[in-house]
Amino acid sequence: MATTAEWICTRCGSTNRRLVPDGATRAVDECLTCHVRHEIAADARPVRWRARPVGKKVA
């Protein structure tokens, strides 16, 4: 079964949701509004996760 991870974009403030496997504590997702990638991590609340922007990779 999957769990819903809800997180707030640090750039535009949009609420986003991603399905993550049960037991997962981290994931990477992209904001549906402004397309900034974020690393999301489980928080004390079971649904709302913490988010921080992820820098672009340099090739």
Chimera marker file (.cmm) of the C-alpha trace (Angstrom):
<marker_set name="trace">
<marker id="1" x="0.000" y="0.000" z="0.000" r="1" g="1" b="0" radius="0.5"/>
<marker id="2" x="1.092" y="3.584" z="-0.525" r="1" g="1" b="0" radius="0.5"/>
<marker id="3" x="0.923" y="6.616" z="1.767" r="1" g="1" b="0" radius="0.5"/>
<marker id="4" x="0.099" y="10.174" z="0.718" r="1" g="1" b="0" radius="0.5"/>
<marker id="5" x="2.866" y="12.681" z="1.419" r="1" g="1" b="0" radius="0.5"/>
<marker id="6" x="1.509" y="16.233" z="1.382" r="1" g="1" b="0" radius="0.5"/>
<marker id="7" x="4.031" y="19.062" z="1.236" r="1" g="1" b="0" radius="0.5"/>
<marker id="8" x="4.158" y="22.835" z="0.676" r="1" g="1" b="0" radius="0.5"/>
<marker id="9" x="6.405" y="24.288" z="-2.039" r="1" g="1" b="0" radius="0.5"/>
<marker id="10" x="9.011" y="26.626" z="-0.546" r="1" g="1" b="0" radius="0.5"/>
<marker id="11" x="9.009" y="28.811" z="-3.668" r="1" g="1" b="0" radius="0.5"/>
<marker id="12" x="5.350" y="29.401" z="-4.528" r="1" g="1" b="0" radius="0.5"/>
<marker id="13" x="3.486" y="28.043" z="-1.479" r="1" g="1" b="0" radius="0.5"/>
<marker id="14" x="1.416" y="25.482" z="-3.417" r="1" g="1" b="0" radius="0.5"/>
<marker id="15" x="0.263" y="22.337" z="-1.682" r="1" g="1" b="0" radius="0.5"/>
<marker id="16" x="1.476" y="19.193" z="-3.461" r="1" g="1" b="0" radius="0.5"/>
<marker id="17" x="0.853" y="15.509" z="-2.875" r="1" g="1" b="0" radius="0.5"/>
<marker id="18" x="2.845" y="12.414" z="-3.785" r="1" g="1" b="0" radius="0.5"/>
<marker id="19" x="2.187" y="8.737" z="-3.180" r="1" g="1" b="0" radius="0.5"/>
<marker id="20" x="5.143" y="7.116" z="-1.430" r="1" g="1" b="0" radius="0.5"/>
<marker id="21" x="5.612" y="3.487" z="-0.387" r="1" g="1" b="0" radius="0.5"/>
<marker id="22" x="4.633" y="2.599" z="3.179" r="1" g="1" b="0" radius="0.5"/>
<marker id="23" x="7.580" y="3.095" z="5.513" r="1" g="1" b="0" radius="0.5"/>
<marker id="24" x="9.313" y="5.642" z="3.258" r="1" g="1" b="0" radius="0.5"/>
<marker id="25" x="10.729" y="8.657" z="5.102" r="1" g="1" b="0" radius="0.5"/>
<marker id="26" x="12.224" y="10.578" z="2.149" r="1" g="1" b="0" radius="0.5"/>
<marker id="27" x="11.341" y="11.213" z="-1.487" r="1" g="1" b="0" radius="0.5"/>
<marker id="28" x="11.959" y="13.728" z="-4.260" r="1" g="1" b="0" radius="0.5"/>
<marker id="29" x="9.079" y="15.474" z="-5.991" r="1" g="1" b="0" radius="0.5"/>
<marker id="30" x="8.489" y="18.437" z="-8.297" r="1" g="1" b="0" radius="0.5"/>
<marker id="31" x="6.001" y="21.221" z="-7.598" r="1" g="1" b="0" radius="0.5"/>
<marker id="32" x="3.084" y="21.008" z="-10.026" r="1" g="1" b="0" radius="0.5"/>
<marker id="33" x="2.797" y="24.803" z="-10.179" r="1" g="1" b="0" radius="0.5"/>
<marker id="34" x="6.348" y="26.194" z="-10.460" r="1" g="1" b="0" radius="0.5"/>
<marker id="35" x="8.249" y="22.935" z="-11.251" r="1" g="1" b="0" radius="0.5"/>
<marker id="36" x="10.934" y="23.357" z="-8.575" r="1" g="1" b="0" radius="0.5"/>
<marker id="37" x="12.258" y="19.977" z="-7.365" r="1" g="1" b="0" radius="0.5"/>
<marker id="38" x="12.107" y="19.349" z="-3.606" r="1" g="1" b="0" radius="0.5"/>
<marker id="39" x="13.375" y="16.691" z="-1.277" r="1" g="1" b="0" radius="0.5"/>
<marker id="40" x="10.523" y="15.811" z="1.054" r="1" g="1" b="0" radius="0.5"/>
<marker id="41" x="10.937" y="14.165" z="4.446" r="1" g="1" b="0" radius="0.5"/>
<marker id="42" x="8.437" y="12.707" z="6.881" r="1" g="1" b="0" radius="0.5"/>
<marker id="43" x="7.496" y="14.955" z="9.793" r="1" g="1" b="0" radius="0.5"/>
<marker id="44" x="5.841" y="14.262" z="13.149" r="1" g="1" b="0" radius="0.5"/>
<marker id="45" x="2.439" y="14.678" z="11.499" r="1" g="1" b="0" radius="0.5"/>
<marker id="46" x="1.682" y="11.609" z="9.393" r="1" g="1" b="0" radius="0.5"/>
<marker id="47" x="0.469" y="13.407" z="6.250" r="1" g="1" b="0" radius="0.5"/>
<marker id="48" x="2.271" y="16.794" z="6.060" r="1" g="1" b="0" radius="0.5"/>
<marker id="49" x="5.931" y="16.395" z="5.117" r="1" g="1" b="0" radius="0.5"/>
<marker id="50" x="8.822" y="18.910" z="5.302" r="1" g="1" b="0" radius="0.5"/>
<marker id="51" x="10.172" y="20.157" z="1.982" r="1" g="1" b="0" radius="0.5"/>
<marker id="52" x="13.436" y="21.752" z="0.907" r="1" g="1" b="0" radius="0.5"/>
<marker id="53" x="14.466" y="22.708" z="-2.621" r="1" g="1" b="0" radius="0.5"/>
<marker id="54" x="16.980" y="20.523" z="-4.413" r="1" g="1" b="0" radius="0.5"/>
<marker id="55" x="19.693" y="22.185" z="-6.489" r="1" g="1" b="0" radius="0.5"/>
<marker id="56" x="20.202" y="21.381" z="-10.134" r="1" g="1" b="0" radius="0.5"/>
<marker id="57" x="22.811" y="18.773" z="-11.026" r="1" g="1" b="0" radius="0.5"/>
<marker id="58" x="25.888" y="19.980" z="-12.835" r="1" g="1" b="0" radius="0.5"/>
<marker id="59" x="26.866" y="17.687" z="-15.705" r="1" g="1" b="0" radius="0.5"/>
<link id1="1" id2="2" r="1" g="1" b="0" radius="0.2"/>
<link id1="2" id2="3" r="1" g="1" b="0" radius="0.2"/>
<link id1="3" id2="4" r="1" g="1" b="0" radius="0.2"/>
<link id1="4" id2="5" r="1" g="1" b="0" radius="0.2"/>
<link id1="5" id2="6" r="1" g="1" b="0" radius="0.2"/>
<link id1="6" id2="7" r="1" g="1" b="0" radius="0.2"/>
<link id1="7" id2="8" r="1" g="1" b="0" radius="0.2"/>
<link id1="8" id2="9" r="1" g="1" b="0" radius="0.2"/>
<link id1="9" id2="10" r="1" g="1" b="0" radius="0.2"/>
<link id1="10" id2="11" r="1" g="1" b="0" radius="0.2"/>
<link id1="11" id2="12" r="1" g="1" b="0" radius="0.2"/>
<link id1="12" id2="13" r="1" g="1" b="0" radius="0.2"/>
<link id1="13" id2="14" r="1" g="1" b="0" radius="0.2"/>
<link id1="14" id2="15" r="1" g="1" b="0" radius="0.2"/>
<link id1="15" id2="16" r="1" g="1" b="0" radius="0.2"/>
<link id1="16" id2="17" r="1" g="1" b="0" radius="0.2"/>
<link id1="17" id2="18" r="1" g="1" b="0" radius="0.2"/>
<link id1="18" id2="19" r="1" g="1" b="0" radius="0.2"/>
<link id1="19" id2="20" r="1" g="1" b="0" radius="0.2"/>
<link id1="20" id2="21" r="1" g="1" b="0" radius="0.2"/>
<link id1="21" id2="22" r="1" g="1" b="0" radius="0.2"/>
<link id1="22" id2="23" r="1" g="1" b="0" radius="0.2"/>
<link id1="23" id2="24" r="1" g="1" b="0" radius="0.2"/>
<link id1="24" id2="25" r="1" g="1" b="0" radius="0.2"/>
<link id1="25" id2="26" r="1" g="1" b="0" radius="0.2"/>
<link id1="26" id2="27" r="1" g="1" b="0" radius="0.2"/>
<link id1="27" id2="28" r="1" g="1" b="0" radius="0.2"/>
<link id1="28" id2="29" r="1" g="1" b="0" radius="0.2"/>
<link id1="29" id2="30" r="1" g="1" b="0" radius="0.2"/>
<link id1="30" id2="31" r="1" g="1" b="0" radius="0.2"/>
<link id1="31" id2="32" r="1" g="1" b="0" radius="0.2"/>
<link id1="32" id2="33" r="1" g="1" b="0" radius="0.2"/>
<link id1="33" id2="34" r="1" g="1" b="0" radius="0.2"/>
<link id1="34" id2="35" r="1" g="1" b="0" radius="0.2"/>
<link id1="35" id2="36" r="1" g="1" b="0" radius="0.2"/>
<link id1="36" id2="37" r="1" g="1" b="0" radius="0.2"/>
<link id1="37" id2="38" r="1" g="1" b="0" radius="0.2"/>
<link id1="38" id2="39" r="1" g="1" b="0" radius="0.2"/>
<link id1="39" id2="40" r="1" g="1" b="0" radius="0.2"/>
<link id1="40" id2="41" r="1" g="1" b="0" radius="0.2"/>
<link id1="41" id2="42" r="1" g="1" b="0" radius="0.2"/>
<link id1="42" id2="43" r="1" g="1" b="0" radius="0.2"/>
<link id1="43" id2="44" r="1" g="1" b="0" radius="0.2"/>
<link id1="44" id2="45" r="1" g="1" b="0" radius="0.2"/>
<link id1="45" id2="46" r="1" g="1" b="0" radius="0.2"/>
<link id1="46" id2="47" r="1" g="1" b="0" radius="0.2"/>
<link id1="47" id2="48" r="1" g="1" b="0" radius="0.2"/>
<link id1="48" id2="49" r="1" g="1" b="0" radius="0.2"/>
<link id1="49" id2="50" r="1" g="1" b="0" radius="0.2"/>
<link id1="50" id2="51" r="1" g="1" b="0" radius="0.2"/>
<link id1="51" id2="52" r="1" g="1" b="0" radius="0.2"/>
<link id1="52" id2="53" r="1" g="1" b="0" radius="0.2"/>
<link id1="53" id2="54" r="1" g="1" b="0" radius="0.2"/>
<link id1="54" id2="55" r="1" g="1" b="0" radius="0.2"/>
<link id1="55" id2="56" r="1" g="1" b="0" radius="0.2"/>
<link id1="56" id2="57" r="1" g="1" b="0" radius="0.2"/>
<link id1="57" id2="58" r="1" g="1" b="0" radius="0.2"/>
<link id1="58" id2="59" r="1" g="1" b="0" radius="0.2"/>
</marker_set>
